[in-house]
Amino acid sequence: MRHAGTASCRVSVDYRDDEVRIEVLDDGRGGDAGNGYGLIGMRERVGVLHGTFAAGPRPEGGFRVEARLPVPAGVR
């Protein structure tokens, strides 16, 4: 929310036996990410866990970030 220029966002967490999915949606305008690693850092962390990562503007406005993380067989 800090970079989105919005007062709120929606966070969804969905879990299944083999996967956890996290999605963040906002209706903000986006903005300067500053000097941090932001989306690059998120993508790298998800990759280390063998998951998938997607982020980008939404057609109706705002921004969407999604991470899908596999659940290791030993924890199912």
All heavy atoms as a GROMACS GRO file, in nm:
protein
  566
    1MET      N    1   0.082  -0.119   0.000
    1MET     CA    2   0.000   0.000   0.000
    1MET      C    3   0.087   0.125   0.000
    1MET      O    4   0.046   0.226  -0.054
    1MET     CB    5  -0.091  -0.001   0.123
    1MET     CG    6  -0.201  -0.104   0.113
    1MET     SD    7  -0.308  -0.119   0.258
    1MET     CE    8  -0.328   0.046   0.312
    2ARG      N    9   0.204   0.113   0.056
    2ARG     CA   10   0.292   0.230   0.065
    2ARG      C   11   0.323   0.285  -0.074
    2ARG      O   12   0.327   0.404  -0.095
    2ARG     CB   13   0.420   0.191   0.137
    2ARG     CG   14   0.520   0.303   0.145
    2ARG     CD   15   0.639   0.266   0.228
    2ARG     NE   16   0.694   0.138   0.188
    2ARG     CZ   17   0.802   0.086   0.240
    2ARG    NH1   18   0.865   0.149   0.336
    2ARG    NH2   19   0.849  -0.029   0.200
    3HIS      N   20   0.342   0.198  -0.172
    3HIS     CA   21   0.380   0.243  -0.306
    3HIS      C   22   0.261   0.256  -0.400
    3HIS      O   23   0.275   0.311  -0.508
    3HIS     CB   24   0.482   0.147  -0.366
    3HIS     CG   25   0.602   0.128  -0.281
    3HIS    ND1   26   0.685   0.232  -0.246
    3HIS    CD2   27   0.653   0.018  -0.221
    3HIS    CE1   28   0.782   0.186  -0.170
    3HIS    NE2   29   0.764   0.058  -0.152
    4ALA      N   30   0.146   0.206  -0.359
    4ALA     CA   31   0.030   0.202  -0.448
    4ALA      C   32  -0.045   0.335  -0.454
    4ALA      O   33  -0.118   0.360  -0.549
    4ALA     CB   34  -0.066   0.092  -0.406
    5GLY      N   35  -0.032   0.417  -0.353
    5GLY     CA   36  -0.109   0.540  -0.350
    5GLY      C   37  -0.256   0.514  -0.325
    5GLY      O   38  -0.342   0.581  -0.380
    6THR      N   39  -0.285   0.414  -0.242
    6THR     CA   40  -0.424   0.380  -0.209
    6THR      C   41  -0.435   0.358  -0.058
    6THR      O   42  -0.334   0.333   0.008
    6THR     CB   43  -0.469   0.253  -0.285
    6THR    OG1   44  -0.609   0.232  -0.263
    6THR    CG2   45  -0.394   0.131  -0.244
    7ALA      N   46  -0.554   0.368  -0.008
    7ALA     CA   47  -0.575   0.353   0.137
    7ALA      C   48  -0.604   0.209   0.178
    7ALA      O   49  -0.603   0.176   0.296
    7ALA     CB   50  -0.690   0.442   0.182
    8SER      N   51  -0.630   0.122   0.081
    8SER     CA   52  -0.662  -0.016   0.116
    8SER      C   53  -0.623  -0.111   0.003
    8SER      O   54  -0.598  -0.070  -0.110
    8SER     CB   55  -0.811  -0.030   0.147
    8SER     OG   56  -0.886  -0.005   0.030
    9CYS      N   57  -0.620  -0.239   0.038
    9CYS     CA   58  -0.596  -0.343  -0.061
    9CYS      C   59  -0.670  -0.468  -0.013
    9CYS      O   60  -0.715  -0.476   0.101
    9CYS     CB   61  -0.447  -0.370  -0.079
    9CYS     SG   62  -0.367  -0.442   0.065
   10ARG      N   63  -0.680  -0.566  -0.101
   10ARG     CA   64  -0.744  -0.693  -0.066
   10ARG      C   65  -0.639  -0.803  -0.074
   10ARG      O   66  -0.571  -0.817  -0.176
   10ARG     CB   67  -0.859  -0.723  -0.161
   10ARG     CG   68  -0.939  -0.846  -0.115
   10ARG     CD   69  -1.057  -0.872  -0.203
   10ARG     NE   70  -1.008  -0.947  -0.319
   10ARG     CZ   71  -1.069  -0.951  -0.436
   10ARG    NH1   72  -1.178  -0.883  -0.455
   10ARG    NH2   73  -1.020  -1.022  -0.534
   11VAL      N   74  -0.628  -0.880   0.032
   11VAL     CA   75  -0.533  -0.990   0.038
   11VAL      C   76  -0.612  -1.119   0.048
   11VAL      O   77  -0.699  -1.133   0.134
   11VAL     CB   78  -0.437  -0.978   0.158
   11VAL    CG1   79  -0.342  -1.096   0.165
   11VAL    CG2   80  -0.360  -0.847   0.152
   12SER      N   81  -0.583  -1.214  -0.041
   12SER     CA   82  -0.649  -1.345  -0.040
   12SER      C   83  -0.543  -1.452  -0.021
   12SER      O   84  -0.437  -1.446  -0.085
   12SER     CB   85  -0.722  -1.371  -0.171
   12SER     OG   86  -0.817  -1.271  -0.196
   13VAL      N   87  -0.573  -1.548   0.064
   13VAL     CA   88  -0.486  -1.664   0.082
   13VAL      C   89  -0.571  -1.787   0.060
   13VAL      O   90  -0.675  -1.805   0.123
   13VAL     CB   91  -0.424  -1.667   0.224
   13VAL    CG1   92  -0.337  -1.790   0.242
   13VAL    CG2   93  -0.345  -1.540   0.252
   14ASP      N   94  -0.528  -1.870  -0.032
   14ASP     CA   95  -0.599  -1.994  -0.065
   14ASP      C   96  -0.500  -2.108  -0.048
   14ASP      O   97  -0.386  -2.098  -0.094
   14ASP     CB   98  -0.650  -1.987  -0.210
   14ASP     CG   99  -0.726  -2.111  -0.252
   14ASP    OD1  100  -0.797  -2.170  -0.168
   14ASP    OD2  101  -0.713  -2.150  -0.369
   15TYR      N  102  -0.539  -2.212   0.020
   15TYR     CA  103  -0.448  -2.323   0.039
   15TYR      C  104  -0.514  -2.454  -0.002
   15TYR      O  105  -0.634  -2.471   0.014
   15TYR     CB  106  -0.399  -2.330   0.184
   15TYR     CG  107  -0.509  -2.343   0.285
   15TYR    CD1  108  -0.552  -2.468   0.328
   15TYR    CD2  109  -0.571  -2.230   0.337
   15TYR    CE1  110  -0.654  -2.480   0.420
   15TYR    CE2  111  -0.673  -2.241   0.429
   15TYR     CZ  112  -0.714  -2.367   0.470
   15TYR     OH  113  -0.816  -2.378   0.561
   16ARG      N  114  -0.434  -2.538  -0.057
   16ARG     CA  115  -0.476  -2.672  -0.099
   16ARG      C  116  -0.370  -2.769  -0.049
   16ARG      O  117  -0.269  -2.728   0.007
   16ARG     CB  118  -0.488  -2.676  -0.251
   16ARG     CG  119  -0.589  -2.575  -0.298
   16ARG     CD  120  -0.629  -2.594  -0.439
   16ARG     NE  121  -0.738  -2.499  -0.465
   16ARG     CZ  122  -0.753  -2.434  -0.575
   16ARG    NH1  123  -0.668  -2.452  -0.674
   16ARG    NH2  124  -0.852  -2.351  -0.590
   17ASP      N  125  -0.390  -2.896  -0.073
   17ASP     CA  126  -0.292  -2.995  -0.027
   17ASP      C  127  -0.154  -2.972  -0.087
   17ASP      O  128  -0.053  -2.996  -0.022
   17ASP     CB  129  -0.339  -3.137  -0.062
   17ASP     CG  130  -0.456  -3.182   0.023
   17ASP    OD1  131  -0.479  -3.122   0.130
   17ASP    OD2  132  -0.525  -3.276  -0.018
   18ASP      N  133  -0.149  -2.926  -0.212
   18ASP     CA  134  -0.022  -2.917  -0.282
   18ASP      C  135   0.027  -2.774  -0.306
   18ASP      O  136   0.135  -2.754  -0.361
   18ASP     CB  137  -0.030  -2.990  -0.415
   18ASP     CG  138  -0.134  -2.931  -0.509
   18ASP    OD1  139  -0.223  -2.858  -0.460
   18ASP    OD2  140  -0.127  -2.957  -0.629
   19GLU      N  141  -0.052  -2.671  -0.266
   19GLU     CA  142  -0.016  -2.535  -0.302
   19GLU      C  143  -0.080  -2.432  -0.208
   19GLU      O  144  -0.192  -2.450  -0.162
   19GLU     CB  145  -0.063  -2.508  -0.445
   19GLU     CG  146  -0.039  -2.369  -0.495
   19GLU     CD  147  -0.094  -2.348  -0.635
   19GLU    OE1  148  -0.217  -2.330  -0.650
   19GLU    OE2  149  -0.013  -2.352  -0.729
   20VAL      N  150  -0.007  -2.324  -0.183
   20VAL     CA  151  -0.060  -2.206  -0.115
   20VAL      C  152  -0.054  -2.092  -0.215
   20VAL      O  153   0.049  -2.070  -0.279
   20VAL     CB  154   0.022  -2.171   0.011
   20VAL    CG1  155  -0.028  -2.041   0.072
   20VAL    CG2  156   0.017  -2.283   0.112
   21ARG      N  157  -0.165  -2.019  -0.229
   21ARG     CA  158  -0.172  -1.907  -0.324
   21ARG      C  159  -0.204  -1.780  -0.246
   21ARG      O  160  -0.297  -1.775  -0.166
   21ARG     CB  161  -0.282  -1.932  -0.426
   21ARG     CG  162  -0.299  -1.821  -0.527
   21ARG     CD  163  -0.414  -1.857  -0.622
   21ARG     NE  164  -0.464  -1.740  -0.686
   21ARG     CZ  165  -0.563  -1.662  -0.641
   21ARG    NH1  166  -0.624  -1.690  -0.529
   21ARG    NH2  167  -0.601  -1.556  -0.706
   22ILE      N  168  -0.123  -1.676  -0.270
   22ILE     CA  169  -0.142  -1.546  -0.206
   22ILE      C  170  -0.162  -1.444  -0.317
   22ILE      O  171  -0.083  -1.438  -0.412
   22ILE     CB  172  -0.021  -1.507  -0.120
   22ILE    CG1  173   0.004  -1.613  -0.013
   22ILE    CG2  174  -0.041  -1.371  -0.055
   22ILE    CD1  175   0.141  -1.666  -0.013
   23GLU      N  176  -0.268  -1.364  -0.306
   23GLU     CA  177  -0.295  -1.261  -0.406
   23GLU      C  178  -0.323  -1.129  -0.334
   23GLU      O  179  -0.395  -1.126  -0.236
   23GLU     CB  180  -0.416  -1.299  -0.492
   23GLU     CG  181  -0.450  -1.196  -0.597
   23GLU     CD  182  -0.573  -1.232  -0.676
   23GLU    OE1  183  -0.682  -1.248  -0.614
   23GLU    OE2  184  -0.562  -1.245  -0.798
   24VAL      N  185  -0.263  -1.023  -0.384
   24VAL     CA  186  -0.287  -0.889  -0.331
   24VAL      C  187  -0.336  -0.802  -0.446
   24VAL      O  188  -0.271  -0.794  -0.551
   24VAL     CB  189  -0.158  -0.828  -0.270
   24VAL    CG1  190  -0.185  -0.689  -0.215
   24VAL    CG2  191  -0.100  -0.919  -0.162
   25LEU      N  192  -0.452  -0.738  -0.427
   25LEU     CA  193  -0.512  -0.650  -0.528
   25LEU      C  194  -0.530  -0.512  -0.467
   25LEU      O  195  -0.567  -0.499  -0.350
   25LEU     CB  196  -0.649  -0.701  -0.570
   25LEU     CG  197  -0.658  -0.840  -0.629
   25LEU    CD1  198  -0.804  -0.880  -0.648
   25LEU    CD2  199  -0.584  -0.845  -0.761
   26ASP      N  200  -0.505  -0.409  -0.547
   26ASP     CA  201  -0.537  -0.274  -0.503
   26ASP      C  202  -0.592  -0.195  -0.619
   26ASP      O  203  -0.590  -0.240  -0.732
   26ASP     CB  204  -0.415  -0.205  -0.439
   26ASP     CG  205  -0.307  -0.168  -0.540
   26ASP    OD1  206  -0.340  -0.110  -0.646
   26ASP    OD2  207  -0.189  -0.193  -0.513
   27ASP      N  208  -0.643  -0.078  -0.590
   27ASP     CA  209  -0.694   0.009  -0.696
   27ASP      C  210  -0.614   0.138  -0.702
   27ASP      O  211  -0.661   0.240  -0.749
   27ASP     CB  212  -0.843   0.038  -0.677
   27ASP     CG  213  -0.873   0.109  -0.546
   27ASP    OD1  214  -0.779   0.133  -0.467
   27ASP    OD2  215  -0.989   0.140  -0.521
   28GLY      N  216  -0.491   0.131  -0.657
   28GLY     CA  217  -0.404   0.248  -0.653
   28GLY      C  218  -0.346   0.284  -0.788
   28GLY      O  219  -0.368   0.219  -0.889
   29ARG      N  220  -0.267   0.386  -0.788
   29ARG     CA  221  -0.206   0.438  -0.910
   29ARG      C  222  -0.064   0.388  -0.930
   29ARG      O  223   0.001   0.418  -1.028
   29ARG     CB  224  -0.204   0.591  -0.904
   29ARG     CG  225  -0.132   0.642  -0.781
   29ARG     CD  226  -0.101   0.788  -0.785
   29ARG     NE  227  -0.054   0.835  -0.657
   29ARG     CZ  228   0.061   0.800  -0.601
   29ARG    NH1  229   0.140   0.716  -0.660
   29ARG    NH2  230   0.096   0.848  -0.483
   30GLY      N  231  -0.009   0.314  -0.832
   30GLY     CA  232   0.131   0.274  -0.839
   30GLY      C  233   0.217   0.391  -0.797
   30GLY      O  234   0.169   0.495  -0.756
   31GLY      N  235   0.346   0.372  -0.802
   31GLY     CA  236   0.432   0.482  -0.762
   31GLY      C  237   0.577   0.440  -0.758
   31GLY      O  238   0.612   0.330  -0.798
   32ASP      N  239   0.659   0.527  -0.707
   32ASP     CA  240   0.802   0.502  -0.698
   32ASP      C  241   0.828   0.400  -0.589
   32ASP      O  242   0.789   0.418  -0.475
   32ASP     CB  243   0.874   0.634  -0.666
   32ASP     CG  244   1.024   0.617  -0.658
   32ASP    OD1  245   1.076   0.513  -0.704
   32ASP    OD2  246   1.089   0.709  -0.605
   33ALA      N  247   0.896   0.293  -0.624
   33ALA     CA  248   0.925   0.186  -0.527
   33ALA      C  249   1.042   0.221  -0.438
   33ALA      O  250   1.076   0.144  -0.349
   33ALA     CB  251   0.951   0.056  -0.602
   34GLY      N  252   1.106   0.331  -0.459
   34GLY     CA  253   1.217   0.369  -0.372
   34GLY      C  254   1.343   0.291  -0.402
   34GLY      O  255   1.365   0.246  -0.513
   35ASN      N  256   1.425   0.273  -0.302
   35ASN     CA  257   1.554   0.207  -0.320
   35ASN      C  258   1.553   0.061  -0.279
   35ASN      O  259   1.658  -0.001  -0.273
   35ASN     CB  260   1.660   0.282  -0.239
   35ASN     CG  261   1.680   0.422  -0.291
   35ASN    OD1  262   1.672   0.446  -0.412
   35ASN    ND2  263   1.704   0.516  -0.202
   36GLY      N  264   1.439   0.004  -0.248
   36GLY     CA  265   1.433  -0.135  -0.206
   36GLY      C  266   1.436  -0.232  -0.322
   36GLY      O  267   1.455  -0.194  -0.438
   37TYR      N  268   1.413  -0.358  -0.290
   37TYR     CA  269   1.414  -0.463  -0.392
   37TYR      C  270   1.274  -0.504  -0.433
   37TYR      O  271   1.256  -0.571  -0.533
   37TYR     CB  272   1.494  -0.583  -0.343
   37TYR     CG  273   1.639  -0.549  -0.325
   37TYR    CD1  274   1.691  -0.525  -0.200
   37TYR    CD2  275   1.722  -0.538  -0.435
   37TYR    CE1  276   1.825  -0.492  -0.184
   37TYR    CE2  277   1.855  -0.505  -0.421
   37TYR     CZ  278   1.906  -0.482  -0.295
   37TYR     OH  279   2.037  -0.449  -0.280
   38GLY      N  280   1.173  -0.467  -0.358
   38GLY     CA  281   1.032  -0.484  -0.393
   38GLY      C  282   0.996  -0.608  -0.470
   38GLY      O  283   1.013  -0.720  -0.423
   39LEU      N  284   0.944  -0.589  -0.591
   39LEU     CA  285   0.896  -0.700  -0.672
   39LEU      C  286   1.008  -0.796  -0.709
   39LEU      O  287   0.986  -0.918  -0.714
   39LEU     CB  288   0.828  -0.647  -0.798
   39LEU     CG  289   0.701  -0.565  -0.775
   39LEU    CD1  290   0.651  -0.508  -0.907
   39LEU    CD2  291   0.594  -0.647  -0.708
   40ILE      N  292   1.126  -0.744  -0.734
   40ILE     CA  293   1.240  -0.832  -0.767
   40ILE      C  294   1.268  -0.924  -0.650
   40ILE      O  295   1.287  -1.045  -0.667
   40ILE     CB  296   1.364  -0.749  -0.804
   40ILE    CG1  297   1.340  -0.672  -0.933
   40ILE    CG2  298   1.488  -0.837  -0.815
   40ILE    CD1  299   1.446  -0.568  -0.965
   41GLY      N  300   1.271  -0.868  -0.530
   41GLY     CA  301   1.296  -0.949  -0.411
   41GLY      C  302   1.188  -1.054  -0.389
   41GLY      O  303   1.216  -1.169  -0.353
   42MET      N  304   1.061  -1.015  -0.411
   42MET     CA  305   0.952  -1.111  -0.396
   42MET      C  306   0.966  -1.225  -0.496
   42MET      O  307   0.952  -1.342  -0.462
   42MET     CB  308   0.817  -1.042  -0.416
   42MET     CG  309   0.774  -0.957  -0.301
   42MET     SD  310   0.605  -0.897  -0.328
   42MET     CE  311   0.637  -0.722  -0.335
   43ARG      N  312   0.996  -1.188  -0.621
   43ARG     CA  313   1.012  -1.291  -0.725
   43ARG      C  314   1.126  -1.387  -0.690
   43ARG      O  315   1.113  -1.509  -0.705
   43ARG     CB  316   1.039  -1.224  -0.860
   43ARG     CG  317   1.045  -1.320  -0.977
   43ARG     CD  318   1.070  -1.249  -1.109
   43ARG     NE  319   0.976  -1.142  -1.136
   43ARG     CZ  320   0.852  -1.157  -1.184
   43ARG    NH1  321   0.806  -1.277  -1.207
   43ARG    NH2  322   0.776  -1.053  -1.205
   44GLU      N  323   1.236  -1.335  -0.640
   44GLU     CA  324   1.350  -1.419  -0.603
   44GLU      C  325   1.315  -1.512  -0.487
   44GLU      O  326   1.349  -1.630  -0.489
   44GLU     CB  327   1.471  -1.334  -0.568
   44GLU     CG  328   1.532  -1.266  -0.688
   44GLU     CD  329   1.645  -1.172  -0.653
   44GLU    OE1  330   1.670  -1.147  -0.532
   44GLU    OE2  331   1.710  -1.121  -0.747
   45ARG      N  332   1.246  -1.461  -0.386
   45ARG     CA  333   1.210  -1.544  -0.270
   45ARG      C  334   1.114  -1.655  -0.311
   45ARG      O  335   1.128  -1.769  -0.265
   45ARG     CB  336   1.146  -1.458  -0.161
   45ARG     CG  337   1.247  -1.369  -0.093
   45ARG     CD  338   1.180  -1.285   0.016
   45ARG     NE  339   1.268  -1.181   0.063
   45ARG     CZ  340   1.269  -1.056   0.021
   45ARG    NH1  341   1.185  -1.016  -0.072
   45ARG    NH2  342   1.354  -0.969   0.069
   46VAL      N  343   1.016  -1.623  -0.394
   46VAL     CA  344   0.922  -1.724  -0.441
   46VAL      C  345   0.996  -1.829  -0.525
   46VAL      O  346   0.970  -1.949  -0.514
   46VAL     CB  347   0.806  -1.659  -0.519
   46VAL    CG1  348   0.721  -1.762  -0.591
   46VAL    CG2  349   0.721  -1.576  -0.424
   47GLY      N  350   1.090  -1.784  -0.608
   47GLY     CA  351   1.167  -1.877  -0.691
   47GLY      C  352   1.250  -1.974  -0.608
   47GLY      O  353   1.260  -2.092  -0.642
   48VAL      N  354   1.308  -1.926  -0.499
   48VAL     CA  355   1.386  -2.013  -0.411
   48VAL      C  356   1.299  -2.126  -0.356
   48VAL      O  357   1.346  -2.237  -0.334
   48VAL     CB  358   1.447  -1.930  -0.294
   48VAL    CG1  359   1.498  -2.018  -0.183
   48VAL    CG2  360   1.558  -1.841  -0.347
   49LEU      N  361   1.171  -2.099  -0.339
   49LEU     CA  362   1.077  -2.199  -0.288
   49LEU      C  363   1.011  -2.279  -0.401
   49LEU      O  364   0.916  -2.353  -0.377
   49LEU     CB  365   0.970  -2.131  -0.202
   49LEU     CG  366   1.024  -2.063  -0.077
   49LEU    CD1  367   0.914  -1.980  -0.010
   49LEU    CD2  368   1.083  -2.164   0.020
   50HIS      N  369   1.059  -2.262  -0.524
   50HIS     CA  370   1.009  -2.333  -0.643
   50HIS      C  371   0.864  -2.297  -0.675
   50HIS      O  372   0.790  -2.379  -0.729
   50HIS     CB  373   1.026  -2.484  -0.629
   50HIS     CG  374   1.166  -2.524  -0.596
   50HIS    ND1  375   1.269  -2.514  -0.686
   50HIS    CD2  376   1.221  -2.569  -0.480
   50HIS    CE1  377   1.382  -2.552  -0.629
   50HIS    NE2  378   1.356  -2.585  -0.504
   51GLY      N  379   0.825  -2.173  -0.643
   51GLY     CA  380   0.690  -2.128  -0.672
   51GLY      C  381   0.686  -2.042  -0.797
   51GLY      O  382   0.785  -2.028  -0.868
   52THR      N  383   0.570  -1.985  -0.822
   52THR     CA  384   0.552  -1.893  -0.935
   52THR      C  385   0.510  -1.757  -0.881
   52THR      O  386   0.445  -1.747  -0.776
   52THR     CB  387   0.447  -1.944  -1.035
   52THR    OG1  388   0.321  -1.956  -0.970
   52THR    CG2  389   0.488  -2.078  -1.094
   53PHE      N  390   0.545  -1.653  -0.955
   53PHE     CA  391   0.518  -1.516  -0.912
   53PHE      C  392   0.472  -1.435  -1.032
   53PHE      O  393   0.528  -1.449  -1.141
   53PHE     CB  394   0.646  -1.455  -0.855
   53PHE     CG  395   0.630  -1.313  -0.809
   53PHE    CD1  396   0.577  -1.285  -0.684
   53PHE    CD2  397   0.665  -1.208  -0.891
   53PHE    CE1  398   0.561  -1.154  -0.642
   53PHE    CE2  399   0.650  -1.076  -0.850
   53PHE     CZ  400   0.598  -1.050  -0.724
   54ALA      N  401   0.370  -1.354  -1.012
   54ALA     CA  402   0.322  -1.264  -1.118
   54ALA      C  403   0.284  -1.132  -1.054
   54ALA      O  404   0.230  -1.128  -0.944
   54ALA     CB  405   0.201  -1.326  -1.188
   55ALA      N  406   0.313  -1.024  -1.124
   55ALA     CA  407   0.277  -0.891  -1.076
   55ALA      C  408   0.260  -0.799  -1.195
   55ALA      O  409   0.333  -0.808  -1.293
   55ALA     CB  410   0.385  -0.836  -0.983
   56GLY      N  411   0.161  -0.711  -1.186
   56GLY     CA  412   0.142  -0.615  -1.293
   56GLY      C  413   0.012  -0.539  -1.277
   56GLY      O  414  -0.069  -0.568  -1.190
   57PRO      N  415  -0.006  -0.439  -1.363
   57PRO     CA  416  -0.128  -0.359  -1.358
   57PRO      C  417  -0.251  -0.442  -1.394
   57PRO      O  418  -0.242  -0.536  -1.474
   57PRO     CB  419  -0.105  -0.249  -1.461
   57PRO     CG  420   0.023  -0.279  -1.528
   57PRO     CD  421   0.086  -0.397  -1.464
   58ARG      N  422  -0.362  -0.408  -1.334
   58ARG     CA  423  -0.489  -0.474  -1.365
   58ARG      C  424  -0.559  -0.396  -1.477
   58ARG      O  425  -0.549  -0.274  -1.483
   58ARG     CB  426  -0.578  -0.475  -1.240
   58ARG     CG  427  -0.514  -0.552  -1.126
   58ARG     CD  428  -0.587  -0.530  -0.995
   58ARG     NE  429  -0.728  -0.560  -1.006
   58ARG     CZ  430  -0.820  -0.512  -0.924
   58ARG    NH1  431  -0.789  -0.430  -0.828
   58ARG    NH2  432  -0.947  -0.545  -0.940
   59PRO      N  433  -0.631  -0.465  -1.566
   59PRO     CA  434  -0.700  -0.396  -1.676
   59PRO      C  435  -0.798  -0.289  -1.628
   59PRO      O  436  -0.813  -0.185  -1.691
   59PRO     CB  437  -0.775  -0.508  -1.749
   59PRO     CG  438  -0.710  -0.634  -1.707
   59PRO     CD  439  -0.648  -0.609  -1.572
   60GLU      N  440  -0.862  -0.314  -1.514
   60GLU     CA  441  -0.960  -0.218  -1.462
   60GLU      C  442  -0.896  -0.111  -1.374
   60GLU      O  443  -0.965  -0.028  -1.316
   60GLU     CB  444  -1.069  -0.293  -1.384
   60GLU     CG  445  -1.020  -0.367  -1.261
   60GLU     CD  446  -0.966  -0.508  -1.288
   60GLU    OE1  447  -0.929  -0.540  -1.401
   60GLU    OE2  448  -0.960  -0.586  -1.193
   61GLY      N  449  -0.764  -0.112  -1.365
   61GLY     CA  450  -0.692  -0.016  -1.282
   61GLY      C  451  -0.639  -0.082  -1.157
   61GLY      O  452  -0.687  -0.185  -1.112
   62GLY      N  453  -0.538  -0.024  -1.101
   62GLY     CA  454  -0.476  -0.082  -0.982
   62GLY      C  455  -0.367  -0.181  -1.018
   62GLY      O  456  -0.319  -0.186  -1.132
   63PHE      N  457  -0.330  -0.264  -0.922
   63PHE     CA  458  -0.217  -0.354  -0.939
   63PHE      C  459  -0.250  -0.487  -0.874
   63PHE      O  460  -0.328  -0.494  -0.778
   63PHE     CB  461  -0.094  -0.292  -0.871
   63PHE     CG  462   0.037  -0.338  -0.926
   63PHE    CD1  463   0.085  -0.288  -1.046
   63PHE    CD2  464   0.114  -0.430  -0.857
   63PHE    CE1  465   0.207  -0.329  -1.097
   63PHE    CE2  466   0.237  -0.472  -0.907
   63PHE     CZ  467   0.283  -0.422  -1.027
   64ARG      N  468  -0.190  -0.595  -0.925
   64ARG     CA  469  -0.211  -0.731  -0.873
   64ARG      C  470  -0.076  -0.798  -0.854
   64ARG      O  471   0.011  -0.791  -0.939
   64ARG     CB  472  -0.293  -0.811  -0.972
   64ARG     CG  473  -0.311  -0.956  -0.933
   64ARG     CD  474  -0.397  -1.027  -1.039
   64ARG     NE  475  -0.409  -1.167  -1.012
   64ARG     CZ  476  -0.330  -1.261  -1.062
   64ARG    NH1  477  -0.234  -1.229  -1.148
   64ARG    NH2  478  -0.347  -1.387  -1.031
   65VAL      N  479  -0.061  -0.864  -0.740
   65VAL     CA  480   0.057  -0.945  -0.711
   65VAL      C  481   0.008  -1.082  -0.668
   65VAL      O  482  -0.084  -1.093  -0.586
   65VAL     CB  483   0.143  -0.884  -0.598
   65VAL    CG1  484   0.259  -0.975  -0.563
   65VAL    CG2  485   0.194  -0.746  -0.637
   66GLU      N  486   0.064  -1.188  -0.727
   66GLU     CA  487   0.025  -1.324  -0.692
   66GLU      C  488   0.148  -1.410  -0.676
   66GLU      O  489   0.239  -1.405  -0.758
   66GLU     CB  490  -0.065  -1.385  -0.799
   66GLU     CG  491  -0.106  -1.528  -0.763
   66GLU     CD  492  -0.173  -1.600  -0.879
   66GLU    OE1  493  -0.107  -1.617  -0.984
   66GLU    OE2  494  -0.289  -1.637  -0.863
   67ALA      N  495   0.148  -1.490  -0.569
   67ALA     CA  496   0.253  -1.590  -0.548
   67ALA      C  497   0.186  -1.724  -0.525
   67ALA      O  498   0.086  -1.733  -0.452
   67ALA     CB  499   0.340  -1.553  -0.429
   68ARG      N  500   0.239  -1.826  -0.589
   68ARG     CA  501   0.192  -1.964  -0.568
   68ARG      C  502   0.312  -2.044  -0.520
   68ARG      O  503   0.415  -2.050  -0.588
   68ARG     CB  504   0.138  -2.024  -0.698
   68ARG     CG  505   0.009  -1.959  -0.742
   68ARG     CD  506  -0.037  -2.016  -0.877
   68ARG     NE  507  -0.162  -1.956  -0.918
   68ARG     CZ  508  -0.280  -2.017  -0.909
   68ARG    NH1  509  -0.288  -2.139  -0.860
   68ARG    NH2  510  -0.388  -1.955  -0.947
   69LEU      N  511   0.296  -2.103  -0.402
   69LEU     CA  512   0.405  -2.176  -0.339
   69LEU      C  513   0.365  -2.323  -0.323
   69LEU      O  514   0.260  -2.352  -0.265
   69LEU     CB  515   0.436  -2.117  -0.201
   69LEU     CG  516   0.465  -1.966  -0.200
   69LEU    CD1  517   0.469  -1.915  -0.056
   69LEU    CD2  518   0.595  -1.938  -0.273
   70PRO      N  519   0.450  -2.414  -0.372
   70PRO     CA  520   0.418  -2.555  -0.354
   70PRO      C  521   0.434  -2.597  -0.208
   70PRO      O  522   0.520  -2.544  -0.137
   70PRO     CB  523   0.521  -2.625  -0.444
   70PRO     CG  524   0.634  -2.531  -0.454
   70PRO     CD  525   0.575  -2.393  -0.443
   71VAL      N  526   0.349  -2.687  -0.165
   71VAL     CA  527   0.361  -2.744  -0.031
   71VAL      C  528   0.439  -2.875  -0.044
   71VAL      O  529   0.397  -2.964  -0.118
   71VAL     CB  530   0.222  -2.770   0.030
   71VAL    CG1  531   0.233  -2.841   0.164
   71VAL    CG2  532   0.145  -2.640   0.044
   72PRO      N  533   0.554  -2.885   0.022
   72PRO     CA  534   0.634  -3.007   0.012
   72PRO      C  535   0.555  -3.130   0.057
   72PRO      O  536   0.472  -3.122   0.150
   72PRO     CB  537   0.752  -2.982   0.105
   72PRO     CG  538   0.758  -2.834   0.119
   72PRO     CD  539   0.616  -2.786   0.107
   73ALA      N  540   0.579  -3.243  -0.008
   73ALA     CA  541   0.505  -3.365   0.020
   73ALA      C  542   0.513  -3.405   0.167
   73ALA      O  543   0.416  -3.456   0.223
   73ALA     CB  544   0.558  -3.479  -0.068
   74GLY      N  545   0.622  -3.379   0.233
   74GLY     CA  546   0.638  -3.418   0.373
   74GLY      C  547   0.552  -3.341   0.471
   74GLY      O  548   0.534  -3.382   0.585
   75VAL      N  549   0.493  -3.229   0.429
   75VAL     CA  550   0.411  -3.149   0.518
   75VAL      C  551   0.263  -3.159   0.486
   75VAL      O  552   0.182  -3.098   0.553
   75VAL     CB  553   0.449  -2.998   0.514
   75VAL    CG1  554   0.492  -2.949   0.646
   75VAL    CG2  555   0.543  -2.963   0.407
   76ARG      N  556   0.229  -3.233   0.386
   76ARG     CA  557   0.088  -3.246   0.346
   76ARG      C  558   0.011  -3.329   0.443
   76ARG      O  559   0.055  -3.416   0.508
   76ARG     CB  560   0.078  -3.306   0.206
   76ARG     CG  561   0.134  -3.216   0.102
   76ARG     CD  562   0.120  -3.274  -0.034
   76ARG     NE  563   0.202  -3.194  -0.122
   76ARG     CZ  564   0.242  -3.232  -0.240
   76ARG    NH1  565   0.210  -3.348  -0.289
   76ARG    NH2  566   0.315  -3.154  -0.314
   0.00000   0.00000   0.00000
